[in-house]
Amino acid sequence: MGVTKKIKEDKRFRTSKGLIKENYLDHINLTLGKTLENATSWDKYNALALLVKDQVVEKWLQTQKKYFENPDTKRVYYFSIEFLIGRLLYNNLLNLQIYDDVKKAMQDLNLKLEEIAEIEPDAGLGNGGLGRLAACFLDSIATLGIPGYGYGIRYEYGIFKQIIKDGFQVELPDDWLKNGNPWEIERKDRSVKIKFFGKTESYKDKDGNLRFRWVDTYDILAVPYDTPIIGYGNEVANTLRLWSARPINEFDFDNFQKGNYIKSVESQAIASAISKVLYPNDAFYAGRELRLKQEYFFVSASIQDIIRRFKKQFGNNFDIFPDKNVIQLNDTHPALAIPELMRILVDEEKLSWEKAWKITTKTFAYTNHTVMPEALEKWEVHLLERLLPRHLEILYEINARFLDNANKIFSGNIDKIRNVSIFEEGHVKQVRMANLSIVGSFSINGVSKLHTEILKNSVFKDFYEIWPKKFNNKTNGITQRRWLLQCNPNLSNLINETLGDNWIINLDYLKNLEAYANDKNFLDKFFEVKQHNKKQLSNYIKKELGINVDPESIFDVQVKRLHEYKRQLLNVMHIIYLYQTLKENPNIDIYPRTFIFGAKAAPGYRMAKLIIKLINSVADIVNNDKEINDKIKVVFIPNYNVSLAEIIIPAANVSEQISTAGKEASGTGNMKFALNGALTIGTLDGANIEIKECVGDENIFIFGLTAEQVQKLKESRLYNPYDIYLRNENIRKILDAINNGFFNKENPDLFKDIFQALLFGLNGSQADEYMLLADFDSYKTRHKEIDITYRDKYLWNKKALLNVARVGIFSSDRTIMEYAKDIWNVK
């Protein structure tokens, strides 16, 4: 009892304000070799990050020791080619529950924690929702105490830095590692060899069995960098292991001596290219070989690492491998892990094919993130043949055995058999990675109810006929630790004062806020929090962009990746409609509205970049027109990332979730906005449907066609957007203004392709492929209702509060508990 008490006292002492100051100065002086007076801004941040990491490492070592010493431990491995983790300082301070002590210690040293935190670069190792979801899941896995590991790539350059020049997106490199990364630990001793190219050869083993080996390969090293992932308020610290590519020999001395200086460092350049830069996911057909190398590189390194860890604990008893390990594939990018595990089990561990396949198919689970057939990943056979010849042989064998079984189930129905084959025949033969993921996994899940139903009934209908029990739904979630506790401290404090802090680990606890939905005093405080957040965002916009926006106006926000199906263009069309309405009658009664956009377009996605230019061109006209009396303002905030989301989302009144129904798998931005008290205007798409079910029809603004209606309209071939253009005067005036150069008089033809794409199609696409014109009037009508509703402050605040109170189900903690129970079979 006395020893336990002393340990607890020691732990409190280590995080006391006095010792924090002492440890901080030690890092400034002894680690960095500076004094506080001559320390740079980076030094001050770096020292604080190292101090916080000190608090974590003991938990981290104890956690890993506990996992290893417990033979019943089943480890969860989350494979994702993206982890959009953002900044870690605040997140770690809050999860360690030392934020207040550290803030006070910094104040005693005449330092501001807020200014120090701003120095940290965003770890932008993802393009959008997929990577941010992975980061939320790691937080929840650690908070729930599940033995979990994230595996991915340590990109030297993350998602590009976006600047806006003359209204156009310009991409600059995101050198997030230029000053180092204090949160990570390099593990050179855990480096593994990755093979490429070469050939396969057969041989007989000592028992006379036919075996294969992969020879004459070009090899590189995968070097792991570990970042601890801290659970909230517990003793758990899990691991995010990111792999960096290095040459086996960094310097070729023979070539150097011969005077061939370029050749002497060539291998270094070839290897480092693999982990050099995050792949921009929409320009999918550029740089194919590099992307394939990236995918194989990280899964091969990770599978080798998992097997090493397993053998250290359990030897060669591979019969229990699926009982001790489960690998979740975050979309198809890690699908090569399936043939890689087969290769190692069959070629290196000498298991029979049948035994290896049984182990493999009990180990992998697959999460699908798209319903759009054109977005389902495929790889050309000739590329695999050159780069990964042994894996191609394994894929052929997997497919042959699978199709034998499928042929029996489908009674020789050639169309169904062709549909489920891992290989797609055609002008260029390809490997379908989604089909591989389904065949090689024991579980396939969608990420919202609608999405999963579309997978079962349409996209993977024939697979569902073979394996109905494999398919399940796991609606996405977000971690409330970052998306409320961290990003909205004033609302968090109001909730804590009212309900206590149980919601931080049990978001359903927010249901208790419903009792205050008619409490005018509470609603006034709730409104004050929103106004405070809006003023903060207004100040940021003024400081960074020089635009004055009114915090009293409605903040109408659409921040997400720029893609045509997400329909930022529909939002712009409505803004143009409002502007044209005001120009005709400047005295018309429109409640002042500030439209805020944040979005990056993939560098090769021309139409998306053109829409960004249109948003900025409309902003230039609208914001500088004195005749409309500042009734509407348009703001495009450049370089949208996690840190900007933490400023923007708490300030939003209206959340734009307006994708074409049936196109968005889930969405998680919709959840973040609702949790922070914004009302959604959205289609019946992705998780919007489930948000509507939770918050109530009266507390969300739903518009537009359903997924079924969209599908029927497309199949009927009766949809003619040009007819709508001719009949609908509002739409005609909007599109004519875009087409005739009103928003870009210097280059009046600039936006003609937008006009062409909507009315007639462009480069082989369908006219108005994403149904903007079909949904415009419904969208406009719902926006009018928003205008009317917002004028009643009491009613609006009540609706906003009920959104906060009723979206507890969208915590990633709930999602992970469902994965743990239904898929992973871990406690």
C-alpha positions in Angstrom: 0.0 0.0 0.0 2.8 2.4 1.0 4.7 1.6 -2.3 1.6 2.3 -4.4 1.0 5.6 -2.7 4.6 6.6 -3.2 4.4 5.8 -7.0 1.3 7.9 -7.3 2.9 10.8 -5.5 6.0 10.5 -7.7 3.8 10.6 -10.8 2.0 13.7 -9.6 5.4 15.3 -8.8 6.8 14.6 -12.3 4.0 16.6 -13.8 3.9 19.4 -11.1 4.4 22.9 -12.4 7.8 23.4 -10.7 9.3 20.2 -12.1 7.8 21.0 -15.6 9.7 24.3 -15.6 12.9 22.5 -14.4 12.6 19.8 -17.0 11.8 22.3 -19.7 14.9 24.4 -19.0 17.0 21.2 -18.9 15.9 20.4 -22.4 16.7 24.0 -23.5 20.1 23.9 -21.8 21.3 20.3 -22.0 19.5 18.8 -24.9 19.5 21.8 -27.3 22.6 23.6 -25.9 20.8 27.0 -25.6 19.7 29.4 -23.0 16.1 30.5 -22.8 17.2 34.0 -23.9 18.9 32.9 -27.1 16.5 30.0 -27.9 14.7 30.3 -31.3 10.9 29.7 -31.6 11.6 26.2 -32.8 13.9 25.5 -29.9 11.1 26.5 -27.5 8.6 24.3 -29.2 11.1 21.4 -29.6 12.0 21.5 -25.9 8.4 21.4 -24.8 7.6 18.5 -27.2 10.6 16.6 -25.8 9.4 17.2 -22.3 6.0 15.9 -23.1 7.5 12.9 -24.9 9.4 12.1 -21.7 6.0 11.8 -20.0 5.0 9.3 -22.6 8.0 7.0 -23.0 7.6 5.3 -19.7 3.9 4.5 -20.5 5.0 3.4 -23.9 7.6 1.0 -22.7 5.3 -0.4 -20.0 2.5 -0.8 -22.6 4.6 -2.8 -25.0 6.1 -4.9 -22.2 2.6 -5.7 -21.0 1.5 -6.8 -24.6 4.5 -9.0 -25.0 4.2 -10.7 -21.6 0.6 -11.5 -22.0 0.2 -14.6 -24.2 -3.5 -13.9 -24.7 -2.8 -10.5 -26.3 -4.3 -10.2 -29.8 -2.8 -7.3 -31.7 -4.6 -5.1 -34.1 -2.6 -3.7 -37.1 -4.1 -0.8 -39.0 -2.6 -0.6 -42.5 -3.1 2.8 -44.1 -1.1 4.6 -46.8 -2.2 7.9 -45.2 -2.3 9.2 -41.6 -3.4 12.8 -41.4 -2.4 13.3 -37.7 -2.0 17.0 -37.7 -0.2 18.7 -34.7 0.4 16.6 -31.7 1.4 19.0 -28.8 -2.1 20.0 -27.7 -3.4 16.5 -28.3 -0.8 14.9 -26.1 -1.1 17.5 -23.4 -4.9 16.9 -23.2 -4.6 13.1 -23.3 -2.0 13.1 -20.6 -4.2 15.5 -18.6 -1.3 17.9 -18.0 -2.4 20.8 -20.1 -3.2 23.2 -17.2 0.1 22.5 -15.4 2.1 23.0 -18.6 0.3 26.2 -19.5 1.0 27.6 -16.0 4.6 26.5 -16.1 5.1 28.3 -19.4 3.5 31.4 -18.0 6.0 31.4 -15.2 8.7 31.5 -17.8 7.0 34.4 -19.6 6.1 32.1 -22.5 2.7 31.6 -24.1 1.7 28.0 -24.7 -0.5 29.1 -27.6 2.4 30.7 -29.4 4.7 27.7 -28.8 2.0 25.4 -30.2 1.7 27.4 -33.4 5.3 26.6 -34.3 4.5 22.9 -34.8 4.0 22.0 -38.4 1.0 19.9 -39.4 2.0 16.3 -40.1 0.0 16.3 -43.4 0.6 12.7 -44.3 -2.8 12.3 -46.0 -5.0 13.9 -48.6 -8.2 14.1 -46.7 -10.9 11.9 -45.0 -9.1 8.5 -45.3 -6.0 9.7 -43.5 -7.9 11.7 -40.9 -10.1 8.7 -40.1 -7.0 6.6 -39.6 -5.7 9.2 -37.1 -9.0 9.3 -35.2 -9.0 5.5 -35.0 -5.5 5.4 -33.5 -6.6 7.8 -30.8 -9.7 5.6 -30.0 -7.8 2.4 -30.1 -5.3 3.7 -27.5 -8.1 5.3 -25.4 -10.0 2.0 -25.3 -6.8 0.1 -24.3 -6.8 -2.1 -27.4 -3.3 -3.4 -28.4 -3.0 -1.5 -31.6 -0.4 -0.4 -34.1 -0.7 1.9 -37.1 1.5 1.2 -40.1 2.2 3.6 -42.9 4.8 5.7 -44.8 6.9 8.5 -43.3 6.6 10.9 -46.3 9.4 13.4 -46.3 7.0 15.8 -48.0 3.3 15.7 -46.9 0.3 17.0 -48.8 1.4 20.1 -50.7 1.2 23.6 -49.3 -1.4 25.5 -51.2 -1.1 29.2 -52.0 -3.6 31.2 -54.1 -2.0 33.4 -56.8 -4.4 35.5 -59.0 -7.2 33.2 -57.8 -5.4 30.0 -59.0 -4.1 27.2 -56.8 -0.3 26.9 -56.8 1.3 24.0 -55.1 4.5 24.3 -53.0 6.4 21.5 -51.2 5.4 20.7 -47.7 8.8 20.3 -46.0 7.3 19.4 -42.6 10.5 17.6 -41.5 12.9 20.4 -42.3 13.6 21.0 -38.5 13.1 17.4 -37.5 10.3 15.7 -35.7 10.6 15.6 -31.9 7.7 13.1 -31.5 9.3 10.2 -33.4 12.1 7.7 -32.5 14.1 6.2 -35.3 14.5 2.4 -34.9 17.4 1.4 -37.2 17.7 -1.9 -35.5 14.2 -2.8 -36.8 15.0 -2.0 -40.5 14.0 -4.6 -43.0 14.9 -5.4 -46.6 12.4 -4.8 -49.4 12.8 -6.4 -52.8 11.8 -5.2 -56.2 12.2 -6.5 -59.8 14.2 -9.7 -60.3 12.8 -13.0 -61.3 11.5 -16.2 -59.8 12.9 -19.7 -60.0 11.6 -23.0 -58.9 13.4 -25.8 -57.0 12.6 -28.9 -54.9 13.0 -28.7 -51.2 14.6 -31.5 -49.1 11.2 -33.3 -49.0 10.7 -33.1 -52.7 8.1 -30.3 -52.7 8.1 -27.8 -55.5 9.2 -24.4 -54.1 9.8 -21.0 -55.5 12.3 -18.2 -54.7 12.6 -14.6 -55.8 16.1 -13.8 -57.0 18.3 -11.2 -58.7 16.2 -8.4 -57.0 16.9 -4.8 -56.4 16.8 -4.3 -52.7 16.3 -1.3 -50.4 15.9 -0.8 -46.7 12.7 0.2 -44.8 13.7 2.1 -41.7 10.9 2.5 -39.1 10.1 5.7 -37.2 7.9 5.2 -34.2 5.5 7.8 -32.8 3.7 7.1 -29.5 -0.1 7.3 -29.6 -1.4 8.2 -26.2 -4.8 7.0 -24.8 -6.8 9.6 -22.9 -6.5 9.4 -19.1 -5.0 5.9 -19.1 -1.6 4.3 -19.0 -1.7 3.1 -22.6 0.7 4.3 -25.3 0.4 2.5 -28.6 2.6 2.9 -31.7 2.4 4.5 -35.1 5.2 3.0 -37.1 6.0 4.8 -40.3 8.6 3.5 -42.8 11.3 5.5 -44.5 13.0 4.2 -47.6 16.8 4.1 -47.7 19.4 2.4 -50.0 21.3 -0.7 -48.7 24.5 1.2 -49.5 24.1 4.9 -49.4 27.4 5.6 -51.3 29.0 3.6 -54.1 32.7 4.2 -53.4 33.9 2.3 -56.6 32.0 4.6 -58.9 33.1 7.6 -56.9 36.8 6.5 -57.3 36.2 6.2 -61.1 35.0 9.8 -61.2 31.3 8.8 -61.8 29.9 11.0 -59.0 26.3 10.9 -60.1 26.3 7.1 -60.3 27.9 6.9 -56.8 24.7 8.3 -55.2 22.2 7.0 -57.7 20.9 4.2 -55.4 20.2 6.7 -52.7 18.0 8.8 -55.0 16.1 5.7 -56.3 15.4 4.4 -52.8 14.5 7.7 -51.1 12.0 8.6 -53.9 9.7 5.9 -52.5 9.1 7.8 -49.2 9.8 11.2 -50.6 6.3 12.6 -51.2 2.7 11.9 -50.4 0.8 10.8 -53.6 -2.0 13.2 -54.6 -4.8 10.7 -54.8 -7.0 12.2 -57.5 -4.3 12.2 -60.2 -4.4 8.5 -60.0 -2.9 7.6 -63.4 0.3 9.7 -63.0 3.5 8.1 -61.6 2.0 4.6 -61.5 5.2 2.7 -60.8 6.2 5.0 -57.9 2.7 4.5 -56.4 2.9 0.7 -56.7 6.4 0.8 -55.1 5.0 2.8 -52.2 2.2 0.4 -51.6 4.4 -2.7 -51.7 7.2 -1.0 -49.7 5.1 -0.3 -46.6 3.1 -3.5 -46.6 6.2 -5.7 -47.1 8.0 -3.9 -44.3 5.0 -4.1 -42.0 4.2 -7.8 -42.7 7.9 -8.7 -42.0 7.7 -6.7 -38.8 4.5 -8.4 -37.6 6.0 -11.9 -38.3 9.2 -11.0 -36.5 7.2 -9.9 -33.4 5.0 -13.0 -33.6 8.0 -15.4 -33.9 9.8 -13.7 -31.0 6.8 -14.5 -28.8 5.4 -17.7 -30.3 8.1 -19.2 -32.4 7.0 -21.0 -35.6 3.5 -21.9 -34.4 1.7 -20.2 -37.3 -1.5 -22.1 -36.6 -2.2 -19.5 -33.9 -1.2 -16.5 -36.1 -4.8 -15.3 -36.8 -5.6 -15.7 -33.1 -2.8 -13.3 -32.2 -2.9 -10.8 -35.1 -5.6 -9.1 -37.2 -4.7 -6.7 -40.0 -7.3 -4.1 -41.1 -6.8 -2.8 -44.6 -7.8 0.8 -44.8 -9.1 0.7 -48.4 -7.2 -1.2 -51.1 -3.8 0.6 -51.0 -2.4 -2.0 -48.6 -4.0 -5.0 -50.5 -0.6 -6.3 -51.6 -0.2 -7.4 -48.0 -2.3 -10.4 -48.9 0.1 -11.9 -51.5 3.0 -10.7 -49.5 1.9 -12.7 -46.4 1.3 -15.7 -48.7 4.8 -15.3 -50.2 6.5 -15.2 -46.8 4.5 -18.1 -45.4 4.9 -20.3 -48.5 8.4 -19.3 -49.8 10.2 -18.5 -46.6 8.4 -20.3 -43.8 7.8 -23.3 -46.1 4.1 -23.8 -45.2 1.8 -25.5 -47.7 -0.3 -23.4 -49.9 -3.5 -24.6 -48.2 -2.3 -23.8 -44.7 -0.9 -20.4 -45.7 -4.1 -19.4 -47.4 -6.2 -20.5 -44.4 -4.0 -18.3 -42.1 -4.1 -15.4 -44.6 -7.8 -15.3 -45.0 -8.3 -15.4 -41.2 -5.9 -12.5 -40.7 -7.1 -9.8 -43.0 -10.2 -7.5 -42.9 -11.0 -4.9 -45.5 -12.6 -1.5 -45.2 -14.0 -0.1 -48.5 -14.1 3.7 -48.9 -15.7 4.3 -52.3 -18.7 3.3 -54.3 -17.5 4.9 -57.5 -16.3 2.1 -59.9 -13.8 4.5 -61.5 -12.2 5.0 -58.2 -11.6 1.3 -57.4 -7.9 0.7 -57.7 -6.5 -1.4 -60.5 -2.9 -2.3 -61.5 -1.6 -3.2 -64.9 -0.4 -6.8 -65.0 2.7 -5.8 -67.0 3.7 -3.4 -64.2 3.4 -6.1 -61.6 5.2 -8.6 -63.8 8.2 -6.3 -63.9 8.2 -4.9 -60.4 6.8 -7.9 -58.3 7.0 -11.0 -60.4 6.6 -13.5 -57.6 3.5 -11.7 -56.3 1.9 -11.9 -59.8 2.4 -15.7 -59.8 0.7 -15.8 -56.4 -2.2 -13.7 -57.6 -2.7 -16.0 -60.5 -2.8 -19.0 -58.2 -5.2 -17.3 -55.7 -7.5 -16.3 -58.6 -7.5 -19.8 -60.2 -8.4 -21.5 -57.0 -11.1 -18.9 -56.2 -12.7 -19.0 -59.7 -12.9 -22.9 -59.5 -15.2 -22.3 -56.4 -17.0 -19.4 -58.0 -17.8 -21.4 -61.1 -19.6 -24.0 -58.9 -21.6 -21.4 -57.0 -22.6 -19.5 -60.2 -23.3 -22.6 -62.2 -21.0 -21.4 -65.0 -22.5 -17.9 -65.3 -19.7 -16.3 -67.2 -20.7 -12.7 -66.5 -20.7 -13.3 -62.7 -17.4 -15.2 -62.8 -15.9 -12.4 -64.9 -17.2 -9.8 -62.4 -15.6 -11.5 -59.3 -12.2 -12.4 -61.0 -9.2 -10.7 -59.5 -8.0 -10.1 -63.0 -9.8 -7.8 -65.5 -9.4 -8.7 -69.1 -9.3 -6.0 -71.7 -7.0 -4.0 -73.9 -4.6 -3.8 -70.9 -5.0 -6.7 -68.4 -5.3 -5.4 -64.8 -5.4 -6.6 -61.3 -8.5 -5.4 -59.4 -7.4 -4.6 -55.9 -10.9 -4.5 -54.4 -11.6 -8.0 -55.6 -8.3 -9.2 -54.2 -9.1 -7.6 -50.8 -12.5 -9.3 -50.7 -11.2 -12.7 -51.7 -8.3 -12.5 -49.2 -10.2 -11.1 -46.2 -12.7 -12.6 -43.7 -14.6 -9.3 -43.3 -15.6 -6.5 -45.7 -17.1 -3.4 -44.3 -18.6 -0.2 -45.6 -18.4 3.1 -43.6 -22.1 4.2 -43.5 -25.4 2.4 -43.7 -26.1 3.7 -47.2 -22.6 3.0 -48.4 -22.7 -0.6 -47.1 -26.1 -1.3 -48.8 -24.7 0.1 -52.1 -21.7 -2.3 -51.8 -24.0 -5.3 -51.1 -26.6 -4.5 -53.7 -24.6 -3.0 -56.5 -20.8 -2.6 -56.4 -20.0 -6.0 -55.0 -23.3 -7.7 -55.5 -21.8 -10.9 -56.9 -19.4 -11.2 -54.0 -22.2 -10.6 -51.6 -24.0 -13.6 -53.2 -21.0 -15.8 -52.4 -20.2 -14.5 -48.9 -23.2 -12.6 -47.4 -21.8 -13.1 -43.9 -18.5 -11.4 -44.7 -20.2 -8.0 -45.3 -21.0 -5.6 -42.5 -21.3 -1.9 -41.7 -19.1 0.2 -39.5 -20.2 3.8 -39.7 -17.2 6.1 -39.4 -16.6 8.3 -36.3 -14.4 11.1 -35.1 -12.5 11.5 -31.8 -14.1 14.0 -29.5 -10.7 14.6 -27.8 -9.5 16.5 -30.8 -12.8 17.6 -32.4 -14.4 19.1 -29.3 -12.1 19.1 -26.3 -9.1 20.4 -28.1 -10.5 22.5 -30.9 -13.4 24.1 -29.0 -12.2 24.7 -25.4 -15.0 27.2 -24.6 -17.8 24.8 -25.5 -15.9 22.0 -23.7 -15.7 24.1 -20.6 -19.4 25.0 -20.8 -20.3 21.3 -21.1 -17.9 20.4 -18.2 -19.5 23.0 -16.0 -22.9 21.7 -16.8 -22.5 17.9 -17.1 -19.0 17.1 -15.9 -16.3 15.6 -18.2 -17.6 12.0 -18.7 -18.3 12.8 -22.3 -14.6 12.9 -23.1 -14.5 9.1 -23.0 -18.2 8.5 -23.5 -19.7 10.9 -26.0 -23.2 9.5 -25.5 -23.1 11.4 -22.3 -23.9 14.6 -24.3 -27.5 13.4 -24.5 -27.9 15.0 -21.1 -27.6 18.4 -22.8 -31.1 17.9 -24.2 -32.4 18.9 -20.7 -31.1 22.4 -21.5 -32.7 22.8 -24.9 -35.4 25.1 -23.5 -33.1 26.8 -21.0 -32.7 30.4 -22.2 -29.8 31.1 -19.9 -27.9 28.1 -21.1 -28.7 28.8 -24.7 -27.4 32.4 -24.3 -24.1 31.0 -23.0 -24.0 28.5 -25.9 -24.6 31.3 -28.3 -21.8 33.4 -26.7 -19.3 30.5 -27.3 -20.2 30.3 -31.0 -19.8 34.1 -31.3 -16.4 33.9 -29.6 -15.3 31.3 -32.1 -16.6 33.3 -35.0 -14.7 36.4 -33.8 -11.5 34.3 -33.6 -12.0 33.1 -37.2 -12.9 36.6 -38.4 -9.6 37.9 -36.9 -7.7 35.1 -38.7 -9.4 36.0 -42.0 -8.6 39.7 -41.5 -5.0 39.0 -40.5 -4.2 36.4 -43.2 -6.4 37.6 -46.2 -7.2 41.2 -45.4 -11.0 40.5 -45.7 -13.4 42.0 -43.2 -16.1 39.6 -42.3 -19.0 40.3 -39.9 -19.1 37.8 -36.9 -22.8 38.6 -36.7 -23.4 37.2 -40.2 -24.2 33.5 -40.8 -21.0 31.6 -41.2 -21.8 29.1 -44.0 -18.8 26.7 -44.4 -17.7 24.1 -46.9 -14.3 22.8 -46.2 -13.1 19.5 -47.7 -11.1 18.1 -50.6 -12.1 19.7 -53.9 -13.8 17.1 -56.1 -16.7 17.5 -58.5 -18.9 15.0 -56.7 -18.6 17.1 -53.5 -20.2 19.9 -55.4 -18.5 23.0 -54.3 -19.7 24.3 -57.7 -23.3 24.0 -56.5 -22.5 26.2 -53.6 -20.9 28.7 -55.9 -23.9 28.7 -58.2 -26.1 29.6 -55.2 -23.8 32.4 -54.2 -24.0 33.8 -57.7 -27.8 33.5 -57.5 -27.9 35.5 -54.3 -25.5 38.1 -55.8 -27.6 38.5 -58.9 -30.8 38.8 -56.7 -29.1 41.6 -54.7 -27.9 43.4 -57.8 -31.5 43.5 -59.1 -32.8 44.7 -55.7 -30.1 45.8 -53.2 -32.8 46.3 -50.5 -34.1 42.8 -50.6 -34.2 41.2 -47.1 -31.3 38.8 -47.0 -29.7 37.9 -43.7 -26.0 38.7 -44.0 -24.0 35.6 -44.9 -20.3 34.8 -45.1 -19.5 31.8 -47.3 -16.3 30.2 -46.3 -14.4 27.6 -48.4 -11.3 25.6 -47.8 -10.2 23.0 -50.3 -7.2 21.5 -52.0 -7.4 20.1 -55.5 -5.1 17.4 -56.7 -2.4 19.0 -58.8 -3.5 17.1 -62.0 -7.2 17.7 -61.5 -7.9 20.5 -64.0 -11.7 20.9 -63.4 -11.2 21.0 -59.6 -8.6 23.7 -59.9 -10.8 25.7 -62.3 -13.6 25.6 -59.7 -11.1 27.0 -57.1 -10.4 29.9 -59.5 -14.1 30.5 -60.0 -14.7 30.6 -56.2 -11.9 33.3 -55.9 -13.2 35.2 -59.0 -16.7 35.3 -57.5 -15.2 36.4 -54.2 -13.4 39.3 -56.0 -16.6 40.6 -57.6 -18.9 40.0 -54.6 -16.6 41.3 -51.9 -15.8 44.6 -53.7 -19.3 45.5 -54.8 -20.5 48.3 -52.6 -24.0 48.1 -54.0 -24.9 44.9 -52.2 -24.1 46.5 -48.8 -21.9 43.6 -47.5 -25.0 41.3 -47.4 -22.8 38.4 -48.7 -19.1 37.8 -48.5 -17.0 35.0 -50.0 -13.8 33.7 -48.4 -11.5 31.0 -49.7 -9.0 30.1 -47.0 -5.8 28.7 -48.6 -3.9 25.6 -47.5 -6.8 23.9 -45.6 -5.4 21.4 -43.1 -6.1 19.9 -39.7 -5.0 22.9 -37.8 -7.2 25.3 -39.9 -10.1 22.9 -39.4 -9.7 23.3 -35.7 -10.3 27.0 -36.1 -13.0 26.9 -38.8 -15.3 24.1 -37.6 -16.1 25.6 -34.1 -17.1 28.9 -35.8 -19.5 27.4 -38.4 -23.2 28.0 -38.2 -24.0 26.1 -41.4 -22.2 22.9 -42.5 -22.3 22.2 -46.3 -22.5 18.5 -46.9 -23.9 18.6 -50.4 -22.3 15.7 -52.4 -24.4 13.9 -55.1 -26.4 11.3 -53.3 -24.8 7.9 -53.6 -21.3 9.2 -54.1 -19.9 10.0 -50.6 -19.1 6.8 -48.7 -19.5 8.4 -45.3 -17.9 11.8 -44.6 -16.6 12.8 -41.2 -16.5 16.5 -41.6 -20.3 16.4 -41.3 -19.9 14.8 -37.8 -17.3 17.4 -36.7 -19.5 20.3 -37.6 -22.6 18.9 -35.9 -20.6 18.1 -32.8 -19.6 21.8 -32.7 -23.1 23.1 -33.1 -23.4 23.8 -36.8 -26.6 22.8 -38.7 -26.2 20.7 -41.7 -27.5 21.4 -45.2 -27.0 18.2 -47.1 -28.2 15.5 -49.3 -29.3 12.0 -48.2 -25.8 10.7 -48.8 -23.2 8.9 -46.7 -23.5 9.5 -42.9 -25.8 12.5 -43.5 -28.6 9.9 -43.4 -27.6 8.7 -40.0 -27.0 12.2 -38.7 -30.6 13.1 -39.8 -31.9 10.0 -37.9 -30.1 11.1 -34.8 -30.7 14.9 -34.7 -34.2 14.8 -36.1 -35.7 16.0 -39.4 -36.4 19.4 -37.9 -32.8 20.0 -37.0 -31.1 19.4 -40.4 -31.8 20.8 -43.8 -32.0 17.9 -46.3 -32.4 18.6 -50.0 -32.1 17.0 -53.4 -32.5 13.6 -55.1 -31.9 10.4 -53.2 -29.3 7.9 -54.3 -32.0 5.7 -55.8 -33.5 8.7 -57.8 -30.1 9.6 -59.1 -29.4 6.1 -60.3 -32.9 5.8 -61.9 -32.5 9.1 -63.7 -29.1 8.2 -65.0 -30.3 4.7 -66.1 -33.3 6.2 -67.9 -31.2 8.5 -70.0 -34.0 11.1 -69.7 -31.9 13.6 -67.7 -31.2 16.6 -69.9 -29.6 19.5 -68.1 -29.8 21.7 -71.2 -33.6 21.5 -70.9 -33.4 22.7 -67.3 -31.1 25.5 -68.5 -33.7 26.6 -71.0 -36.7 26.4 -68.6 -35.1 27.7 -65.4 -34.4 31.5 -65.6 -32.3 31.5 -62.4 -30.0 28.7 -63.6 -29.7 30.2 -67.1 -28.6 33.6 -65.7 -26.1 31.9 -63.4 -24.5 29.8 -66.1 -24.5 32.6 -68.6 -22.6 34.8 -66.2 -20.0 32.0 -65.7 -19.9 31.4 -69.5 -19.7 35.0 -70.8 -16.7 36.0 -68.7 -18.6 38.2 -66.1 -16.4 36.8 -63.3 -13.1 37.0 -65.3 -13.2 39.9 -67.8 -9.5 39.6 -68.5 -10.0 36.1 -69.9 -13.7 35.7 -70.7 -13.3 32.2 -72.0 -11.7 30.9 -68.8 -14.8 29.2 -67.3 -16.4 28.0 -70.6 -15.4 24.4 -69.7 -17.6 24.6 -66.6 -20.5 25.7 -68.7 -19.8 23.0 -71.3 -19.4 20.2 -68.6 -22.7 21.1 -67.0 -24.8 21.3 -70.2 -23.2 19.1 -72.7 -20.4 17.1 -71.0 -16.7 17.5 -71.4 -14.0 15.0 -72.6 -16.5 12.1 -72.8 -18.2 12.8 -69.5 -21.9 12.9 -69.1 -23.6 16.3 -69.1 -24.0 17.5 -65.4 -22.6 14.2 -64.2 -23.1 15.1 -60.6 -26.7 16.5 -60.9 -26.1 20.1 -59.9 -28.9 21.5 -62.0 -31.3 18.8 -60.9 -30.8 19.7 -57.2 -30.4 23.4 -57.5 -33.9 24.6 -56.8 -34.2 22.2 -53.8 -30.9 23.5 -52.5 -31.9 27.1 -53.0 -35.2 26.6 -51.2 -33.5 25.0 -48.1 -31.1 27.9 -48.0 -34.1 30.3 -47.8 -35.3 28.3 -44.8 -31.9 28.7 -43.2 -32.2 32.5 -43.7 -35.6 32.6 -42.0 -34.7 30.2 -39.2 -31.5 32.0 -38.2 -33.4 35.2 -37.5 -35.0 33.4 -34.5 -31.9 33.2 -32.3 -33.6 31.1 -29.6 -34.9 28.5 -32.2 -31.5 28.4 -34.0 -29.6 27.9 -30.8 -31.9 25.2 -29.6 -31.5 23.3 -32.9 -27.7 23.7 -32.8 -27.6 22.5 -29.2 -29.7 19.4 -30.1 -27.2 18.6 -32.8 -24.4 18.6 -30.2 -26.5 16.6 -27.8 -27.5 13.9 -30.2 -24.4 13.0 -32.2 -22.6 11.0 -29.5 -23.0 7.9 -31.7 -20.5 9.4 -34.1 -17.6 9.0 -31.8 -14.7 7.0 -33.2 -14.7 5.2 -29.8 -18.1 3.7 -30.8 -16.8 2.7 -34.2 -13.7 1.1 -32.8 -15.7 -0.8 -30.2 -17.8 -2.2 -33.1 -14.6 -3.2 -35.0 -13.2 -4.8 -31.8 -16.3 -6.8 -31.1 -17.6 -7.7 -34.6 -14.4 -8.0 -36.7 -11.2 -8.1 -34.6 -12.4 -10.2 -31.7 -10.3 -8.3 -29.2 -11.2 -6.8 -25.8 
